[in-house]
Amino acid sequence: MCGRYLLTPSTQNLLRQYRAELLEPLEWQARYNVAPTQSAPVIVQDEPGSRFLRLMHWGLIPSWSKDDSYAGRTINCRSETASEKPSFREAFRSRRCLIPISGFYEWKREGKNKLPYLIQSKKTEVLTLAGLWEHWNVRDAEGQATGEIRDTFTLLTTPANPFIQGLHDRMPRILTPKEAEFWMNPNTPLSDLKELASKSYSGEDLEMFRVSRKLNSPLNEGPDLIRPIANSEGTGTQGKLPLILALVMLNSCALHPTRPCSEAGDVSWRTSLTPDGKILGDKHCVQKQGADGKYRNHGNYRVTHPNGKTALEGRFDEGKKEGFWSEFNEKGEKVAERYFEGGVEKSPPAKK
């Protein structure tokens, strides 16, 4: 799923990156909150192979549609069925496109709060998404064509990789440069296109962090929207550090993986923690992927204070549901020890 994204490079930078031209004037100003039904740059290609940067409306309207009601329902398209669905199949065969983005947002519900996260690349300013586009003859209230043509697009999505799973079960189909060429090539066989569209992006170069809840409204705009926000903002966790840390240790799916770390499908996790506004650190562990496809805690943990001293460290074995870890204050003094046996928590006093 992708319901909002940002794109900050200038028109000229986009033209250079995609080796594209303009068919009509387009002066793109940095946008931090591109929302469905709004216009955004899209890369299309004609039969001779020339590429063009064009503005299109986000939300694909099939050419046969009698009105624009489809737009709000077709901002995303499932890659697995794009070649078969009546709304998308013609575009899948002949009107594929590239959508440049600087990052996209996903929301996570915590209690009554709907918290936005920004997902972006650590290596490049622009990610390229696979998309489809379509012509639509605008119609009036009586269903008659007005003569105006509106070009619209949709983003393809795939099952989320482990990096995104803590936020959503779907993610945009991000393309590597080589895959983008393959996607836009009019000679690519349909079977190969289907396989390419359904392939998940590894996410090795991605990072994510909490951003302003102003993103909950598509009316807000500006660079302040992507300022990193401490996880404590508006979550009501003040004064609950030991309990929060204990819960976090046993529920790392609520945190954010950075990269797969083995061919077996294990995941290495790393995240910033600020449950009460006092600690900002990193958490590391390894999650094992079970036969059911789900990832579960298994491995070593470590959280650090801002001064670099260990705040919490330990280990949890999902198979035995046993774990042990210690908590330290900012001076490096141990303040508590916690352990689980058979899934039951026991907290002995700190050793002198």
N, C-alpha and C positions, 0 to 999 in steps of 0.2 A: 504494500500500500504506500502511496505517496500523495498526500493531500496539500502539500505546500513546499516550496523550495526557494532558494536564492540564486541569483546570478549577478556577479559583480564586474566581470571584464567589460571593456568598452567594445563598441562595434568593430573597430579596427583590429583589436586583439583577437576577437572571435573569427574574423575573416582570415587572419593569418594562420590561426591554429587549424582551421578546417579547410584551408585553401579554397575559400568560397568567394563568391561575388555577390553584388546587390542587384536586384531587379528594380527596386524602388528605394527611395531614401529611407534610411533607418539609423537613428541615433539612439542607441541603447544607453540608458543611464542605469547605474547600479541599482538593483532591486534586492531587498532582503526578505520579501514576503510575497512572492508570486503565488496567487491563489487561483483555483479553478474558475473558468470562464474569462479570465483575464488574458491579455495578449503577451506572448513571449517569443524570443527568437528560436527558430527551428532550422535545421540544415536539411535541404532537399536536393535531389539530383535528377537531372533530365537524362534522356536516353543516350545522348553522346557522352555523358559522363561529367558534365559541368555541374558544380555544386553552387547552391545559392543560399544565402542567409535571408530568411523571411520571417515576418511577424505573423503568428497564427493564434487563434483562440484556443485555450486549453479546455478540452472537452469535445471529443470527436462526435460530429453529427453525421450520420450516414447520408449518402447522397439521396436516398429514397425517402428520408424522413419528411413528414408534412409540417413539422414545427421544430423549434430548437430545444424541446424538453429533454432530449437525449443528453445534452451537453453536461448537465450535472451528474449524470450516471455513468459517463464514459470517460472520466478523467484518467482512469487506469484500465488496463486490459490484461487479463490473465494470459501469460505466455502459452500455457498448455493448451488453450482452446482458441487462441487468436485466429488461427488459420481456418477455423470451422464456423465460428459465430457469424451470423448474417451481418452484424454491425461492423465487423472488422475484416472478414476474409478477403474481400477485394483489395483493401488497402494493404493487407499482409502480403499479397502477391505482387503488387505493383506500386504502392505508395508508402514505402518504408522511409523513415527519417531518423535523424539524430537530434537529441535534445540536450544542449549544453546546460549544465547546472554547476554551481559552486558548492552545493550541499543541499540536503533535504531534511525535513523535520518529521519526527514521529512523536506521539504523545503517550505518556504513561500515566495511568490513573493511580493516585495514592490517596486513599480515603476519599474526601470530597474534592481533592485537587486534581486538575488535569495539567500535567507538567510536560512542557515541550523540550525535546532534545534535538540538537543539531548533529547530523552525521555528515562528515566531510572527509576529504583525502588529506593525509599528512604530507603528500608528495607533490600534488599539483593543484592549481587554482580551479581547474575545471574537470568535472566528471562528465562522461558522455553516456546518455541513456538511449536505449532502443525505443523507437516510437513508430507510430503509424499516423498518416494524415489523410484528409479527405476534403473534397470540394462539396459545398452545400449551397444550393440555390435558395436564398432567403425568400421566405413566403410571408404574406400579410395575414391578418386575422382570419380572412376567408380562405386561406390556403393557396392563394394565387402567387405565382413567382413574381418577385419585384424587379428582377434583372440584376440584383446585387448578388455577388458570390462571396461566401465566407469560407475561408480555409481554417480547418480545425485539426487538432492533434490529440493523441492519447499516449500515455506512457505504458510500456509493457512491465509487468511485475512477475516475479518468481517466488517460490517459497523462500523465506528468509534464511540466511546463513546463520551460524551460531552467534555472530556478532550482533545481529539485529533481533534475534529471537526473544530477548528479554523485553522488547518494546512491541513487536508486532510479528505476526506469522508470515507476512509478505514483505517484499522489498522491491524497489525498481530494478530493472535489468540493466546493470552497469556494464558497459562494453570496454574492453581493452582496445587500443588503437588498431590492432590486427583484426579483432572481431568487428569493429566498426566498418572497416573496409569490406569485410565479408558480408556484413548486413546490408550494405548499400549497393553491392554488386548486383546488377540486374540479371546476371547469368548464374547466380548461386541457386542450386536446385532447391525445390520446395522442401524436400525431406531434410536437407542440411539446414535450411532456415528454421524449421521447426525445432531441430536439435539445438541450434544456437540460441534460439529465443528462450528455451526452457532451462538452459544451463544457469546455475547460480554463480554469482560473483563471490570470489573467495573472501574478500574483505580484509586482506592482509595489510592494506595501506590505509584503512579507515580509522577514524577516531570519532568519539562522540562526547558531548557534554551538555549539561542543562543550560537552557537559555531562558530569556524573559517570557513570562506568561502573557505579555502583551501580544505574543504571536497567536494567542487564542482568538484574536479578532483579525480578519483579513484587511481591516481598514488601517491598521498600524503599519508604519514603514520606517526604515532607517537603520543605520549600523548598530545602534544601541540594542536592537533586538537580538543580536548574536553575542552579546557580552556574556561570558560564562557566569552562571549563577550557582551559589553554594546550595547544596542539597537541602539545607535547613530552611531555606526561604519558604515560609508559608506551610511547612509540613507539621508544625506543632510538636517537634521532637526535643525542644530545649530541656536540659536537665536530665536526659535519659541516656547518656552516653554508654554506660556499661551494657544495659539491656539492648540498645540499638546495635552495638558492636557484636554482641552475642547472636542476635538475630541475623545480622549481615553475614556472619561467618557460616551460618547454616543455610543461607538462602542466597547464594551468589548469583542465582539466575536473575535476581533483582538488580545486579550490577552489570557491567558492560565488558564483554570480551574484546580483546584487541586482535587476536590472530589464532588460527589453528596452529598447533605446535607439534603435531606428529601425524604421520600417515594413518595412524589408527583412528583419527578423528577427534582426538582429545583437544581441549581448548585451553589456552592460557589467558587468564583474566587480569585486567589491571584497571583500577578506577580511582577517582578522587573521592574522599569521604569527608563530609563536614556535618555530621548529624546534629551537633549542637553549636556549630560555628566556631569551635575551638580547635578541632583537629582537621588537618587537610593532609591526606597521605595517599599511599598506594596500597592496593590489595592484590596479592598474587596467589593463584592456586591453579590446580589442574582439575578439569572436569572430565569424567569418563562418560563416553556415550554408550548407553545400554542397548539391548536388543530392540527395545521399543523406540529407539531413535532419540530419546530424551537424554540430556546431560545432567549428571549428578555430581555433587561435591566429592572430590577424592584428591587429597594431596596436601601440600604445604600452603600456609597462609602467612602473610606479613602485611601489617599496616604501620606507616611511619608518621610521626609528628612532623610539623613544619620544620623543626630544627634537625630533622634527619634521624633522631633517635627512635627506636622501635616503640610503637604504641601497643601493638598486639601481634603475637606470633603463635603458630601452632600447626596442628595437622588434624585432618578428619578423614576417616576411612568409611566411605559410603557402604561398602559391602558388610562391614561389621557394625555399622552405625556407632562407631566409637571415635572420639576425638578428644584432643587436649590442647589448650592454649593458655597463654599468660598475657595479662594486661600490665602496661607500664605507664607511669606518669611521665611528664615532659623532662623530668630530671633523670629518667632511666631507672627509676625505682619500681620494683614489681608491686602492684597494688591488688592483684587478684589472680587466681588461677581457676580455670573452668575445664570441666571434662564431661564427656558423655559416655554412658555405657548402655548398650542396647537401645539407643535413642532417647534415654532419660538423662536430663542434665543434672549434674552434681557439681557444687561449687565449694571446694575446700578453702579454708582461710589461706592467705598468702604465707609462704614459708619465710621465716626470719632469716 
